[in-house]
Amino acid sequence: MAKDAFDQWLEWAKKPPDSELSIPSDLHAAVAPLAPQQQGDRQTVNDAVRFARDPNAQLRWVYENGDRLETFRSEAEGEAWLKENDPEGVLWKERLGPLFPAGTADENGVPVATE
């Protein structure tokens, strides 16, 4: 039986210090930011990894230099801005989180803007 993302994460997280066991980087990137109690929840871990691997998820490209934050809808748009404003700057890709209807709360119960 194939291991799901939760099983892979748990096996990796509990491995001995001298183990060379590894997990895919996208799995680690999706689960590591979760709170410890969430990392121990099968549904939460599997949902986080499924979202991270969703090919239809919305992306944005980000530039930040400490004084300035810029976001772009495409890599080409970001690269064009960099060429003009900071040729040595770097963009990184960021996945946008799920969208919620106005007036609802996110998964942590934090109210979302009403407009």
VEXMI-871558 format. One record per atom (N, C-alpha, C, O, CB): residue number from 0; y, x, z. Coordinates in Angstrom, 1 decimal. Glycine has a CB too. Layout:
VEXMI-871558
ATOM; num; c2; c1; c3
ATOM; NUM; Y; X; Z
...
end
This chain:
VEXMI-871558
ATOM; num; c2; c1; c3
ATOM; 0; -1.2; 0.8; 0.0
ATOM; 0; 0.0; 0.0; 0.0
ATOM; 0; 1.3; 0.9; 0.0
ATOM; 0; 1.3; 1.8; 0.8
ATOM; 0; 0.0; -1.0; 1.2
ATOM; 1; 2.2; 0.6; -0.9
ATOM; 1; 3.4; 1.4; -1.0
ATOM; 1; 4.3; 1.1; 0.2
ATOM; 1; 4.4; 0.0; 0.8
ATOM; 1; 4.2; 1.0; -2.3
ATOM; 2; 5.0; 2.2; 0.7
ATOM; 2; 5.9; 2.1; 1.8
ATOM; 2; 7.2; 1.5; 1.3
ATOM; 2; 7.7; 1.9; 0.3
ATOM; 2; 6.1; 3.4; 2.5
ATOM; 3; 7.8; 0.6; 2.1
ATOM; 3; 9.1; 0.1; 1.8
ATOM; 3; 10.2; 1.1; 2.3
ATOM; 3; 9.8; 2.1; 3.0
ATOM; 3; 9.4; -1.3; 2.4
ATOM; 4; 11.4; 0.9; 2.1
ATOM; 4; 12.5; 1.8; 2.5
ATOM; 4; 12.5; 2.0; 4.0
ATOM; 4; 12.7; 3.1; 4.5
ATOM; 4; 13.9; 1.2; 2.1
ATOM; 5; 12.3; 0.9; 4.8
ATOM; 5; 12.2; 1.0; 6.2
ATOM; 5; 11.1; 2.0; 6.7
ATOM; 5; 11.4; 2.8; 7.5
ATOM; 5; 12.0; -0.4; 6.9
ATOM; 6; 9.9; 1.9; 6.1
ATOM; 6; 8.8; 2.8; 6.5
ATOM; 6; 9.2; 4.2; 6.2
ATOM; 6; 8.9; 5.1; 6.9
ATOM; 6; 7.5; 2.3; 5.8
ATOM; 7; 9.8; 4.4; 5.0
ATOM; 7; 10.1; 5.8; 4.6
ATOM; 7; 11.2; 6.4; 5.6
ATOM; 7; 11.1; 7.5; 6.0
ATOM; 7; 10.7; 5.8; 3.2
ATOM; 8; 12.2; 5.5; 5.9
ATOM; 8; 13.3; 6.0; 6.8
ATOM; 8; 12.7; 6.3; 8.2
ATOM; 8; 13.0; 7.4; 8.7
ATOM; 8; 14.3; 4.9; 6.9
ATOM; 9; 11.9; 5.4; 8.7
ATOM; 9; 11.3; 5.6; 10.1
ATOM; 9; 10.5; 6.8; 10.1
ATOM; 9; 10.5; 7.6; 11.1
ATOM; 9; 10.6; 4.4; 10.5
ATOM; 10; 9.6; 7.0; 9.1
ATOM; 10; 8.7; 8.2; 9.1
ATOM; 10; 9.6; 9.5; 9.0
ATOM; 10; 9.3; 10.5; 9.7
ATOM; 10; 7.8; 8.1; 7.9
ATOM; 11; 10.6; 9.5; 8.2
ATOM; 11; 11.5; 10.6; 8.1
ATOM; 11; 12.3; 10.9; 9.4
ATOM; 11; 12.4; 12.0; 9.9
ATOM; 11; 12.5; 10.5; 6.9
ATOM; 12; 12.8; 9.8; 10.0
ATOM; 12; 13.6; 9.9; 11.2
ATOM; 12; 12.8; 10.4; 12.4
ATOM; 12; 13.4; 11.1; 13.3
ATOM; 12; 14.3; 8.6; 11.5
ATOM; 13; 11.5; 10.1; 12.4
ATOM; 13; 10.7; 10.5; 13.6
ATOM; 13; 9.8; 11.8; 13.3
ATOM; 13; 9.0; 12.1; 14.1
ATOM; 13; 9.8; 9.4; 13.9
ATOM; 14; 10.1; 12.4; 12.2
ATOM; 14; 9.3; 13.6; 11.8
ATOM; 14; 9.6; 14.8; 12.8
ATOM; 14; 10.7; 14.8; 13.4
ATOM; 14; 9.6; 14.1; 10.4
ATOM; 15; 8.6; 15.6; 13.0
ATOM; 15; 8.9; 16.8; 13.8
ATOM; 15; 9.9; 17.7; 13.2
ATOM; 15; 10.1; 17.7; 12.0
ATOM; 15; 7.6; 17.6; 14.0
ATOM; 16; 10.7; 18.5; 14.0
ATOM; 16; 11.7; 19.4; 13.5
ATOM; 16; 11.3; 20.4; 12.4
ATOM; 16; 12.1; 20.7; 11.6
ATOM; 16; 12.3; 20.2; 14.7
ATOM; 17; 10.0; 20.8; 12.5
ATOM; 17; 9.6; 21.8; 11.5
ATOM; 17; 8.9; 21.1; 10.3
ATOM; 17; 8.4; 21.8; 9.4
ATOM; 17; 8.5; 22.7; 12.1
ATOM; 18; 9.0; 19.8; 10.2
ATOM; 18; 8.4; 19.1; 9.0
ATOM; 18; 9.3; 19.3; 7.8
ATOM; 18; 10.5; 19.4; 7.9
ATOM; 18; 8.3; 17.6; 9.3
ATOM; 19; 8.7; 19.3; 6.6
ATOM; 19; 9.4; 19.4; 5.4
ATOM; 19; 9.5; 18.1; 4.7
ATOM; 19; 9.8; 18.0; 3.5
ATOM; 19; 8.8; 20.4; 4.4
ATOM; 20; 9.1; 17.0; 5.4
ATOM; 20; 9.2; 15.7; 4.8
ATOM; 20; 10.6; 15.3; 4.4
ATOM; 20; 11.5; 15.6; 5.1
ATOM; 20; 8.6; 14.6; 5.8
ATOM; 21; 10.7; 14.7; 3.2
ATOM; 21; 12.1; 14.3; 2.8
ATOM; 21; 12.0; 12.9; 2.3
ATOM; 21; 11.0; 12.3; 2.1
ATOM; 21; 12.5; 15.3; 1.6
ATOM; 22; 13.2; 12.4; 2.1
ATOM; 22; 13.4; 11.0; 1.6
ATOM; 22; 14.4; 11.1; 0.5
ATOM; 22; 15.2; 12.0; 0.4
ATOM; 22; 13.8; 10.0; 2.7
ATOM; 23; 14.5; 10.1; -0.4
ATOM; 23; 15.5; 10.1; -1.5
ATOM; 23; 16.9; 10.1; -0.9
ATOM; 23; 17.2; 9.4; 0.1
ATOM; 23; 15.3; 8.9; -2.4
ATOM; 24; 17.8; 10.8; -1.5
ATOM; 24; 19.2; 10.9; -1.0
ATOM; 24; 19.9; 9.5; -1.0
ATOM; 24; 20.7; 9.3; -0.1
ATOM; 24; 20.0; 11.9; -1.8
ATOM; 25; 19.6; 8.7; -2.0
ATOM; 25; 20.2; 7.3; -1.9
ATOM; 25; 19.7; 6.5; -0.8
ATOM; 25; 20.5; 5.7; -0.2
ATOM; 25; 20.0; 6.6; -3.3
ATOM; 26; 18.5; 6.7; -0.4
ATOM; 26; 18.0; 6.0; 0.8
ATOM; 26; 18.7; 6.5; 2.1
ATOM; 26; 19.1; 5.7; 2.9
ATOM; 26; 16.4; 6.2; 0.9
ATOM; 27; 18.8; 7.8; 2.2
ATOM; 27; 19.5; 8.3; 3.3
ATOM; 27; 21.0; 7.9; 3.4
ATOM; 27; 21.5; 7.5; 4.4
ATOM; 27; 19.4; 9.9; 3.3
ATOM; 28; 21.6; 7.9; 2.2
ATOM; 28; 23.0; 7.5; 2.2
ATOM; 28; 23.3; 6.1; 2.5
ATOM; 28; 24.3; 5.7; 3.1
ATOM; 28; 23.6; 7.8; 0.8
ATOM; 29; 22.3; 5.2; 2.2
ATOM; 29; 22.4; 3.8; 2.5
ATOM; 29; 22.1; 3.5; 4.0
ATOM; 29; 22.8; 2.6; 4.6
ATOM; 29; 21.4; 3.0; 1.7
ATOM; 30; 21.2; 4.2; 4.6
ATOM; 30; 20.8; 3.9; 6.0
ATOM; 30; 21.6; 4.7; 7.1
ATOM; 30; 21.8; 4.2; 8.2
ATOM; 30; 19.3; 4.2; 6.2
ATOM; 31; 21.9; 5.9; 6.8
ATOM; 31; 22.5; 6.8; 7.8
ATOM; 31; 23.8; 6.2; 8.4
ATOM; 31; 24.0; 6.4; 9.6
ATOM; 31; 22.9; 8.1; 7.2
ATOM; 32; 24.7; 5.5; 7.7
ATOM; 32; 25.9; 4.9; 8.3
ATOM; 32; 25.6; 3.7; 9.2
ATOM; 32; 26.5; 3.3; 9.9
ATOM; 32; 26.8; 4.6; 7.2
ATOM; 33; 24.4; 3.2; 9.1
ATOM; 33; 24.1; 2.0; 9.9
ATOM; 33; 24.1; 2.4; 11.4
ATOM; 33; 23.8; 3.5; 11.8
ATOM; 33; 22.8; 1.3; 9.5
ATOM; 34; 24.4; 1.4; 12.3
ATOM; 34; 24.3; 1.7; 13.7
ATOM; 34; 22.8; 1.9; 14.1
ATOM; 34; 22.0; 1.4; 13.4
ATOM; 34; 24.9; 0.5; 14.5
ATOM; 35; 22.6; 2.7; 15.2
ATOM; 35; 21.2; 3.0; 15.5
ATOM; 35; 20.3; 1.7; 15.6
ATOM; 35; 19.1; 1.8; 15.2
ATOM; 35; 21.2; 3.7; 16.8
ATOM; 36; 20.8; 0.6; 16.2
ATOM; 36; 19.9; -0.6; 16.3
ATOM; 36; 19.7; -1.2; 15.0
ATOM; 36; 18.6; -1.8; 14.8
ATOM; 36; 20.6; -1.6; 17.2
ATOM; 37; 20.6; -1.0; 14.0
ATOM; 37; 20.4; -1.5; 12.7
ATOM; 37; 19.4; -0.7; 11.9
ATOM; 37; 18.6; -1.2; 11.1
ATOM; 37; 21.7; -1.6; 11.9
ATOM; 38; 19.4; 0.6; 12.2
ATOM; 38; 18.4; 1.6; 11.5
ATOM; 38; 17.0; 1.2; 12.0
ATOM; 38; 16.0; 1.6; 11.3
ATOM; 38; 18.7; 3.0; 11.9
ATOM; 39; 16.8; 0.5; 13.1
ATOM; 39; 15.5; 0.2; 13.5
ATOM; 39; 15.1; -1.2; 13.1
ATOM; 39; 14.0; -1.7; 13.5
ATOM; 39; 15.4; 0.3; 15.0
ATOM; 40; 15.9; -1.9; 12.3
ATOM; 40; 15.6; -3.2; 11.8
ATOM; 40; 15.1; -3.2; 10.4
ATOM; 40; 15.9; -2.8; 9.5
ATOM; 40; 16.8; -4.2; 12.0
ATOM; 41; 13.9; -3.6; 10.1
ATOM; 41; 13.3; -3.5; 8.8
ATOM; 41; 14.2; -4.3; 7.8
ATOM; 41; 14.4; -3.7; 6.7
ATOM; 41; 11.9; -4.1; 8.8
ATOM; 42; 14.6; -5.5; 8.0
ATOM; 42; 15.3; -6.3; 7.1
ATOM; 42; 16.7; -5.6; 6.8
ATOM; 42; 17.0; -5.6; 5.6
ATOM; 42; 15.5; -7.7; 7.6
ATOM; 43; 17.4; -5.2; 7.8
ATOM; 43; 18.7; -4.6; 7.6
ATOM; 43; 18.6; -3.3; 6.7
ATOM; 43; 19.3; -3.1; 5.8
ATOM; 43; 19.3; -4.2; 8.9
ATOM; 44; 17.6; -2.5; 7.0
ATOM; 44; 17.4; -1.2; 6.3
ATOM; 44; 17.0; -1.5; 4.8
ATOM; 44; 17.6; -0.9; 3.9
ATOM; 44; 16.3; -0.3; 6.9
ATOM; 45; 16.1; -2.4; 4.6
ATOM; 45; 15.7; -2.7; 3.3
ATOM; 45; 16.8; -3.4; 2.5
ATOM; 45; 17.0; -3.1; 1.3
ATOM; 45; 14.5; -3.7; 3.3
ATOM; 46; 17.6; -4.2; 3.1
ATOM; 46; 18.8; -4.8; 2.4
ATOM; 46; 19.8; -3.8; 2.1
ATOM; 46; 20.4; -3.8; 1.0
ATOM; 46; 19.4; -5.9; 3.3
ATOM; 47; 20.1; -2.8; 3.0
ATOM; 47; 21.1; -1.8; 2.7
ATOM; 47; 20.6; -0.9; 1.5
ATOM; 47; 21.4; -0.6; 0.7
ATOM; 47; 21.3; -0.9; 4.0
ATOM; 48; 19.4; -0.6; 1.5
ATOM; 48; 18.9; 0.3; 0.4
ATOM; 48; 18.8; -0.5; -0.9
ATOM; 48; 19.2; 0.0; -2.0
ATOM; 48; 17.5; 0.8; 0.7
ATOM; 49; 18.4; -1.8; -0.9
ATOM; 49; 18.4; -2.6; -2.1
ATOM; 49; 19.9; -2.8; -2.6
ATOM; 49; 20.1; -2.7; -3.8
ATOM; 49; 17.8; -4.0; -1.7
ATOM; 50; 20.8; -3.0; -1.7
ATOM; 50; 22.2; -3.0; -2.2
ATOM; 50; 22.7; -1.7; -2.8
ATOM; 50; 23.3; -1.7; -3.8
ATOM; 50; 23.1; -3.4; -1.0
ATOM; 51; 22.3; -0.6; -2.1
ATOM; 51; 22.8; 0.7; -2.6
ATOM; 51; 22.2; 1.0; -4.0
ATOM; 51; 22.8; 1.7; -4.8
ATOM; 51; 22.3; 1.8; -1.6
ATOM; 52; 21.0; 0.5; -4.3
ATOM; 52; 20.3; 0.7; -5.5
ATOM; 52; 20.6; -0.3; -6.6
ATOM; 52; 20.1; -0.2; -7.7
ATOM; 52; 18.8; 0.8; -5.3
ATOM; 53; 21.4; -1.3; -6.3
ATOM; 53; 21.7; -2.4; -7.2
ATOM; 53; 22.5; -1.9; -8.4
ATOM; 53; 23.6; -1.5; -8.3
ATOM; 53; 22.5; -3.5; -6.5
ATOM; 54; 21.9; -1.9; -9.6
ATOM; 54; 22.6; -1.4; -10.8
ATOM; 54; 23.8; -2.2; -11.2
ATOM; 54; 24.7; -1.8; -12.0
ATOM; 54; 21.7; -1.3; -12.0
ATOM; 55; 23.9; -3.5; -10.7
ATOM; 55; 25.0; -4.4; -11.0
ATOM; 55; 26.1; -4.4; -10.0
ATOM; 55; 27.1; -5.1; -10.1
ATOM; 55; 24.5; -5.8; -11.2
ATOM; 56; 26.0; -3.5; -8.9
ATOM; 56; 27.0; -3.5; -7.9
ATOM; 56; 28.3; -3.0; -8.5
ATOM; 56; 28.3; -2.2; -9.4
ATOM; 56; 26.5; -2.6; -6.7
ATOM; 57; 29.4; -3.4; -7.9
ATOM; 57; 30.7; -3.0; -8.4
ATOM; 57; 31.0; -1.6; -7.8
ATOM; 57; 30.7; -1.3; -6.6
ATOM; 57; 31.8; -4.0; -8.0
ATOM; 58; 31.6; -0.8; -8.6
ATOM; 58; 31.9; 0.6; -8.2
ATOM; 58; 33.4; 0.8; -8.3
ATOM; 58; 34.1; 0.1; -9.0
ATOM; 58; 31.2; 1.6; -9.0
ATOM; 59; 33.9; 1.8; -7.6
ATOM; 59; 35.3; 2.3; -7.8
ATOM; 59; 35.3; 3.8; -7.6
ATOM; 59; 34.4; 4.3; -6.9
ATOM; 59; 36.3; 1.6; -6.8
ATOM; 60; 36.2; 4.4; -8.2
ATOM; 60; 36.4; 5.9; -8.1
ATOM; 60; 37.6; 6.1; -7.2
ATOM; 60; 38.6; 5.5; -7.3
ATOM; 60; 36.5; 6.6; -9.5
ATOM; 61; 37.5; 7.1; -6.3
ATOM; 61; 38.5; 7.3; -5.3
ATOM; 61; 39.0; 8.8; -5.3
ATOM; 61; 38.2; 9.7; -5.5
ATOM; 61; 37.9; 7.0; -3.9
ATOM; 62; 40.3; 8.9; -5.1
ATOM; 62; 40.9; 10.3; -5.0
ATOM; 62; 41.7; 10.2; -3.7
ATOM; 62; 42.4; 9.3; -3.4
ATOM; 62; 41.8; 10.6; -6.2
ATOM; 63; 41.5; 11.3; -2.9
ATOM; 63; 42.2; 11.4; -1.6
ATOM; 63; 42.5; 12.8; -1.3
ATOM; 63; 41.6; 13.7; -1.5
ATOM; 63; 41.4; 10.7; -0.5
ATOM; 64; 43.8; 13.1; -1.0
ATOM; 64; 44.1; 14.5; -0.7
ATOM; 64; 44.7; 14.7; 0.7
ATOM; 64; 45.3; 15.8; 1.0
ATOM; 64; 45.1; 15.1; -1.7
ATOM; 65; 44.6; 13.7; 1.6
ATOM; 65; 45.2; 13.8; 2.9
ATOM; 65; 46.5; 13.1; 3.0
ATOM; 65; 46.8; 12.4; 4.0
ATOM; 65; 45.3; 15.2; 3.3
ATOM; 66; 47.3; 13.1; 1.9
ATOM; 66; 48.6; 12.4; 1.9
ATOM; 66; 48.5; 11.2; 1.0
ATOM; 66; 49.4; 10.3; 1.2
ATOM; 66; 49.6; 13.4; 1.5
ATOM; 67; 47.6; 11.2; 0.1
ATOM; 67; 47.6; 10.1; -0.9
ATOM; 67; 46.2; 9.6; -1.1
ATOM; 67; 45.2; 10.4; -1.2
ATOM; 67; 48.2; 10.7; -2.2
ATOM; 68; 46.1; 8.3; -1.3
ATOM; 68; 44.8; 7.7; -1.6
ATOM; 68; 45.0; 6.9; -2.9
ATOM; 68; 45.9; 6.0; -3.0
ATOM; 68; 44.3; 6.8; -0.4
ATOM; 69; 44.2; 7.1; -3.9
ATOM; 69; 44.2; 6.4; -5.1
ATOM; 69; 42.8; 5.8; -5.4
ATOM; 69; 41.9; 6.5; -5.2
ATOM; 69; 44.8; 7.3; -6.3
ATOM; 70; 42.8; 4.6; -5.9
ATOM; 70; 41.5; 4.1; -6.4
ATOM; 70; 41.6; 3.7; -7.8
ATOM; 70; 42.6; 3.3; -8.3
ATOM; 70; 41.0; 2.9; -5.5
ATOM; 71; 40.4; 3.7; -8.5
ATOM; 71; 40.4; 3.5; -10.0
ATOM; 71; 39.2; 2.6; -10.3
ATOM; 71; 38.1; 2.7; -9.6
ATOM; 71; 40.4; 4.8; -10.8
ATOM; 72; 39.3; 1.8; -11.3
ATOM; 72; 38.2; 0.9; -11.7
ATOM; 72; 37.2; 1.6; -12.5
ATOM; 72; 36.0; 1.1; -12.7
ATOM; 72; 38.7; -0.3; -12.4
ATOM; 73; 37.5; 2.7; -13.1
ATOM; 73; 36.6; 3.5; -13.9
ATOM; 73; 36.8; 5.0; -13.7
ATOM; 73; 37.8; 5.4; -13.3
ATOM; 73; 36.7; 3.1; -15.4
ATOM; 74; 35.7; 5.7; -14.1
ATOM; 74; 35.8; 7.2; -14.0
ATOM; 74; 36.9; 7.7; -15.0
ATOM; 74; 37.6; 8.6; -14.7
ATOM; 74; 34.4; 7.8; -14.2
ATOM; 75; 36.9; 7.1; -16.2
ATOM; 75; 37.8; 7.5; -17.2
ATOM; 75; 39.3; 7.3; -16.7
ATOM; 75; 40.1; 8.2; -16.9
ATOM; 75; 37.6; 6.8; -18.5
ATOM; 76; 39.5; 6.2; -16.1
ATOM; 76; 40.9; 5.9; -15.6
ATOM; 76; 41.3; 7.0; -14.5
ATOM; 76; 42.4; 7.5; -14.5
ATOM; 76; 41.0; 4.5; -15.0
ATOM; 77; 40.3; 7.3; -13.6
ATOM; 77; 40.6; 8.3; -12.6
ATOM; 77; 40.8; 9.7; -13.2
ATOM; 77; 41.7; 10.4; -12.7
ATOM; 77; 39.4; 8.3; -11.6
ATOM; 78; 40.0; 10.0; -14.1
ATOM; 78; 40.1; 11.4; -14.7
ATOM; 78; 41.4; 11.5; -15.5
ATOM; 78; 42.0; 12.6; -15.4
ATOM; 78; 38.9; 11.6; -15.7
ATOM; 79; 41.9; 10.4; -16.1
ATOM; 79; 43.2; 10.5; -16.8
ATOM; 79; 44.3; 10.7; -15.8
ATOM; 79; 45.2; 11.5; -16.0
ATOM; 79; 43.4; 9.2; -17.6
ATOM; 80; 44.2; 10.0; -14.7
ATOM; 80; 45.2; 10.1; -13.6
ATOM; 80; 45.2; 11.6; -13.0
ATOM; 80; 46.3; 12.2; -12.8
ATOM; 80; 45.0; 9.1; -12.5
ATOM; 81; 44.0; 12.1; -12.8
ATOM; 81; 43.9; 13.4; -12.3
ATOM; 81; 44.5; 14.5; -13.2
ATOM; 81; 45.2; 15.4; -12.8
ATOM; 81; 42.4; 13.8; -12.0
ATOM; 82; 44.2; 14.3; -14.5
ATOM; 82; 44.7; 15.3; -15.5
ATOM; 82; 46.2; 15.4; -15.4
ATOM; 82; 46.8; 16.4; -15.6
ATOM; 82; 44.3; 14.9; -16.9
ATOM; 83; 46.9; 14.2; -15.2
ATOM; 83; 48.3; 14.2; -15.1
ATOM; 83; 48.9; 14.5; -13.8
ATOM; 83; 50.0; 15.1; -13.7
ATOM; 83; 48.8; 12.8; -15.5
ATOM; 84; 48.2; 14.2; -12.7
ATOM; 84; 48.8; 14.3; -11.3
ATOM; 84; 48.2; 15.4; -10.4
ATOM; 84; 48.9; 16.0; -9.6
ATOM; 84; 48.6; 13.1; -10.6
ATOM; 85; 46.9; 15.8; -10.6
ATOM; 85; 46.3; 16.8; -9.8
ATOM; 85; 45.1; 17.3; -10.5
ATOM; 85; 43.9; 16.9; -10.3
ATOM; 85; 45.8; 16.2; -8.4
ATOM; 86; 45.3; 18.2; -11.5
ATOM; 86; 44.2; 18.7; -12.3
ATOM; 86; 43.0; 19.4; -11.6
ATOM; 86; 41.9; 19.4; -12.1
ATOM; 86; 44.7; 19.7; -13.3
ATOM; 87; 43.3; 19.8; -10.4
ATOM; 87; 42.2; 20.4; -9.6
ATOM; 87; 41.6; 19.4; -8.6
ATOM; 87; 40.7; 19.8; -7.8
ATOM; 87; 42.7; 21.6; -8.8
ATOM; 88; 42.0; 18.2; -8.6
ATOM; 88; 41.5; 17.2; -7.7
ATOM; 88; 40.1; 16.7; -8.1
ATOM; 88; 39.6; 17.0; -9.2
ATOM; 88; 42.5; 16.0; -7.7
ATOM; 89; 39.5; 16.0; -7.2
ATOM; 89; 38.1; 15.5; -7.4
ATOM; 89; 38.1; 14.0; -7.1
ATOM; 89; 38.7; 13.5; -6.2
ATOM; 89; 37.1; 16.3; -6.5
ATOM; 90; 37.3; 13.3; -7.9
ATOM; 90; 37.0; 11.9; -7.7
ATOM; 90; 35.7; 11.7; -7.1
ATOM; 90; 34.8; 12.6; -7.3
ATOM; 90; 37.1; 11.1; -9.0
ATOM; 91; 35.5; 10.7; -6.3
ATOM; 91; 34.1; 10.4; -5.9
ATOM; 91; 33.9; 8.9; -6.1
ATOM; 91; 34.8; 8.1; -6.1
ATOM; 91; 33.8; 10.7; -4.4
ATOM; 92; 32.6; 8.6; -6.3
ATOM; 92; 32.3; 7.2; -6.6
ATOM; 92; 31.9; 6.5; -5.3
ATOM; 92; 31.3; 7.0; -4.4
ATOM; 92; 31.0; 7.1; -7.6
ATOM; 93; 32.4; 5.2; -5.2
ATOM; 93; 32.1; 4.4; -4.0
ATOM; 93; 31.7; 3.0; -4.4
ATOM; 93; 32.3; 2.4; -5.3
ATOM; 93; 33.4; 4.4; -3.1
ATOM; 94; 30.7; 2.5; -3.8
ATOM; 94; 30.3; 1.2; -4.0
ATOM; 94; 31.1; 0.2; -3.2
ATOM; 94; 31.3; 0.4; -2.0
ATOM; 94; 28.7; 1.0; -3.7
ATOM; 95; 31.5; -0.9; -3.8
ATOM; 95; 32.2; -1.9; -3.1
ATOM; 95; 31.2; -2.8; -2.3
ATOM; 95; 30.1; -3.1; -2.8
ATOM; 95; 33.1; -2.8; -4.0
ATOM; 96; 31.6; -3.2; -1.1
ATOM; 96; 30.7; -4.0; -0.3
ATOM; 96; 30.6; -5.5; -0.9
ATOM; 96; 31.4; -5.8; -1.8
ATOM; 96; 31.2; -4.1; 1.1
ATOM; 97; 29.8; -6.3; -0.3
ATOM; 97; 29.7; -7.7; -0.7
ATOM; 97; 31.0; -8.4; -0.5
ATOM; 97; 31.7; -8.1; 0.5
ATOM; 97; 28.5; -8.4; 0.0
ATOM; 98; 31.3; -9.3; -1.4
ATOM; 98; 32.5; -10.1; -1.2
ATOM; 98; 32.2; -11.4; -0.5
ATOM; 98; 31.1; -12.0; -0.6
ATOM; 98; 33.1; -10.5; -2.6
ATOM; 99; 33.1; -11.8; 0.4
ATOM; 99; 33.0; -13.0; 1.2
ATOM; 99; 34.1; -14.0; 0.8
ATOM; 99; 35.2; -13.6; 0.5
ATOM; 99; 33.0; -12.7; 2.7
ATOM; 100; 33.7; -15.3; 0.9
ATOM; 100; 34.8; -16.3; 0.7
ATOM; 100; 35.9; -16.2; 1.7
ATOM; 100; 35.6; -15.8; 2.8
ATOM; 100; 34.2; -17.8; 0.7
ATOM; 101; 37.1; -16.5; 1.3
ATOM; 101; 38.3; -16.4; 2.2
ATOM; 101; 38.0; -17.2; 3.4
ATOM; 101; 37.5; -18.3; 3.3
ATOM; 101; 39.6; -16.8; 1.5
ATOM; 102; 38.4; -16.7; 4.6
ATOM; 102; 38.3; -17.4; 5.8
ATOM; 102; 36.9; -17.3; 6.5
ATOM; 102; 36.7; -17.8; 7.6
ATOM; 102; 38.5; -18.8; 5.6
ATOM; 103; 36.0; -16.5; 5.9
ATOM; 103; 34.7; -16.3; 6.5
ATOM; 103; 34.7; -15.0; 7.3
ATOM; 103; 35.7; -14.3; 7.3
ATOM; 103; 33.6; -16.3; 5.5
ATOM; 104; 33.5; -14.7; 7.9
ATOM; 104; 33.4; -13.4; 8.7
ATOM; 104; 32.4; -12.6; 8.0
ATOM; 104; 31.5; -13.1; 7.3
ATOM; 104; 33.0; -13.7; 10.1
ATOM; 105; 32.5; -11.2; 8.1
ATOM; 105; 31.5; -10.3; 7.6
ATOM; 105; 30.3; -10.3; 8.4
ATOM; 105; 30.2; -11.0; 9.4
ATOM; 105; 32.1; -8.9; 7.4
ATOM; 106; 29.4; -9.3; 8.1
ATOM; 106; 28.1; -9.3; 8.8
ATOM; 106; 28.2; -8.9; 10.3
ATOM; 106; 27.3; -9.0; 11.1
ATOM; 106; 27.2; -8.3; 8.1
ATOM; 107; 29.4; -8.4; 10.7
ATOM; 107; 29.7; -8.0; 12.1
ATOM; 107; 30.5; -9.0; 12.8
ATOM; 107; 30.9; -8.8; 13.9
ATOM; 107; 30.4; -6.6; 12.1
ATOM; 108; 30.7; -10.2; 12.1
ATOM; 108; 31.5; -11.2; 12.7
ATOM; 108; 33.0; -11.0; 12.7
ATOM; 108; 33.8; -11.7; 13.3
ATOM; 108; 31.1; -11.4; 14.2
ATOM; 109; 33.5; -10.0; 11.9
ATOM; 109; 34.9; -9.7; 11.8
ATOM; 109; 35.5; -10.7; 10.8
ATOM; 109; 35.0; -10.7; 9.7
ATOM; 109; 35.1; -8.2; 11.4
ATOM; 110; 36.5; -11.4; 11.2
ATOM; 110; 37.1; -12.3; 10.2
ATOM; 110; 37.7; -11.6; 9.0
ATOM; 110; 38.2; -10.5; 9.1
ATOM; 110; 38.3; -13.1; 10.9
ATOM; 111; 37.5; -12.3; 7.9
ATOM; 111; 38.0; -11.8; 6.6
ATOM; 111; 39.3; -12.5; 6.3
ATOM; 111; 39.5; -13.7; 6.7
ATOM; 111; 36.9; -12.0; 5.5
ATOM; 112; 40.2; -11.9; 5.6
ATOM; 112; 41.5; -12.5; 5.2
ATOM; 112; 41.3; -13.9; 4.7
ATOM; 112; 40.3; -14.2; 4.0
ATOM; 112; 42.2; -11.6; 4.2
ATOM; 113; 42.3; -14.7; 5.0
ATOM; 113; 42.3; -16.1; 4.5
ATOM; 113; 42.8; -16.3; 3.1
ATOM; 113; 42.8; -17.4; 2.6
ATOM; 113; 43.0; -17.0; 5.5
ATOM; 114; 43.4; -15.3; 2.5
ATOM; 114; 44.0; -15.4; 1.2
ATOM; 114; 43.3; -14.5; 0.2
ATOM; 114; 43.6; -14.4; -0.9
ATOM; 114; 45.5; -15.1; 1.2
end
